[in-house]
C-alpha cells in the first residue's frame, strides 16, 4: 500500500516547494507511481512550475474539487510524458488567481472539516484504487487549517527548516505545540544549513545539536547551493540537472523514505 508524505515548514522561504517537486520526480524516476498535490492555497506555485508540461488549459483546480464543483479525475493532470517517465505522474494544481486565493483564505471551520474528509477520500482513492505509491502534499507554511488537514491525513510529515536560529525556534515551537500533541511521527529535513564546502564533522555536530533541540529524527541535511537559490522558476533540477549535488542529497533522502 502507498504512503502519503506532507512537506511542511514553520514559515516560508525554507525551500519546501523545491524539495516537494524534486522529491516527487526522484521517486518517479525510481519506478514509483506519484501524485503531487498543491495544498498551499495561500501561495500556490505548482502551476507555474509545471506549466510547460501541461498541454491543455486547466479546466478544474483542486479548489474546485474541495468546493464540490467537480470530481477529482477532472482535476488531476498526467504529466508523465513531459517528464519522460514510464510510471504514472499526476499533479493536482491549486488556482493561482488572486480571487481564488482570497476565497480559500476566507473558509469557515466547517468547510475545513469537510475538506479533511475529502483528503481522506482522496488518499483512499489514489492509494487503493489508482495504485499510487507516493502521494505528496506541498502544504502551506505555519499552522493553517489547510496544512493541519494535510499533516493529519499524511503518514510521514516532513518538516523543512533552515539553520536560521529564528526558523529553528519557530520549528521547535510548532513541533511541541502541534505535532507532538497529535503524536505524529515527524521527520526533519534541514535545508540551506551551511556552505557546501564545510567539513563533514561540522555537519555531524549540527545534526546532534538539532536532534536535541527539535526532538525528532533528522532525515537529511542539504547545504546552501547558491545556484539553486538563483534558479528562480527553474525548479525541476532533477530533470534538467540530475547530477547536481542538491539532487544527489535528495536522492539519499528518497532512499531513506523508500526503506521506512
C-alpha positions, -999 to +999 in steps of 0.1 A: +000+000+000+012+035-008+021+063+016+012+099+019+040+124+025+033+160+036+061+186+031+056+214+056+076+242+073+070+267+101+074+296+077+080+305+041+114+306+024+128+272+035+128+257+000+098+235+008+083+235-027+116+229-044+121+199-022+085+186-027+087+188-065+121+173-069+115+145-043+084+136-064+104+135-096+132+114-080+107+088-067+090+088-101+124+081-118+130+053-093+099+035-106+070+046-084+036+060-093+034+095-080+008+121-073+018+156-062-009+180-048-006+217-043-023+223-009-006+256-004-038+276-013-024+308+000+007+309-023+002+282-049+032+276-072+029+242-089+010+256-118+039+279-128+064+251-122+047+226-145+031+250-169+054+240-198+045+203-194+007+209-194-006+205-229-042+217-224-057+246-205-065+237-168-102+231-166-105+225-129-084+232-099-081+215-065-100+245-052-130+233-074-128+198-060-129+210-024-157+234-033-178+205-047-176+218-083-160+188-099-147+153-094-110+146-087-104+130-121-113+163-137-085+180-116-056+155-119-033+161-148-010+134-161+024+149-169+043+116-173+051+122-209+066+156-203+088+141-175+099+112-198+085+088-172+071+053-177+052+054-144+021+074-136+028+110-126-002+131-117-004+166-104-033+184-088-029+222-091-042+250-068-057+281-086-031+309-085-055+337-092-059+364-065-096+358-064-092+321-057-066+327-030-089+352-013-117+327-015-097+299+001-084+322+029-120+330+039-132+295+045-150+285+078-140+258+102-170+237+090-157+240+054-122+229+066-137+199+084-154+189+051-120+194+033-103+170+057-130+144+048-122+149+011-085+145+017-091+111+034-113+102+004-085+112-019-059+091-002-081+060-003-089+066-040-054+073-051-035+048-030-060+019-031-079+023-064-054+041-086-023+023-071-003+054-064+028+046-045+035+080-031+010+109-026+029+141-018+014+172-004+030+206-008+015+224+021+010+260+034+037+270+059+028+275+095-004+263+113-031+270+088-062+248+085-052+235+051-018+225+064-033+209+095-056+189+073-026+178+051-005+168+081-034+150+098-041+129+067-005+120+059+017+091+070+050+109+070+051+146+077+084+161+067+092+195+082+117+215+062+138+240+082+169+261+077+197+268+101+184+303+108+180+305+146+146+321+143+135+293+120+148+266+143+130+283+172+097+285+153+101+249+141+107+237+176+076+255+189+054+242+161+066+206+168+059+208+205+026+227+203+011+208+173+029+177+161+037+163+195+001+169+207-013+149+177+015+123+182+026+125+146+059+107+139+077+135+121+109+137+101+131+169+099+148+179+067+174+207+071+179+228+040+203+256+032+221+248+065+258+255+058+281+262+028+287+231+007+325+235+015+320+228+052+339+197+066+318+166+074+325+168+112+306+201+114+276+185+098+276+157+124+279+183+152+250+202+139+228+171+135+234+162+171+225+197+183+193+198+162+182+163+174+184+176+209+167+209+201+139+196+178+135+161+195+127+145+161+149+125+137+168+143+110+163+126+077+187+148+058+210+179+057+212+199+025+239+226+021+232+260+007+238+259-030+239+295-044+229+284-079+198+268-066+188+300-048+193+319-080+174+294-101+141+314-098+115+294-116+138+266-128+126+242-100+128+209-119+165+203-113+160+165-110+151+165-147+172+194-161+203+188-140+201+154-124+237+153-114+235+185-093+247+179-056+213+192-044+196+164-063+221+139-051+213+148-015+176+145-022+182+111-037+198+100-004+167+112+014+144+094-011+163+061-005+157+065+033+120+071+027+117+040+005+132+019+033+109+032+060 
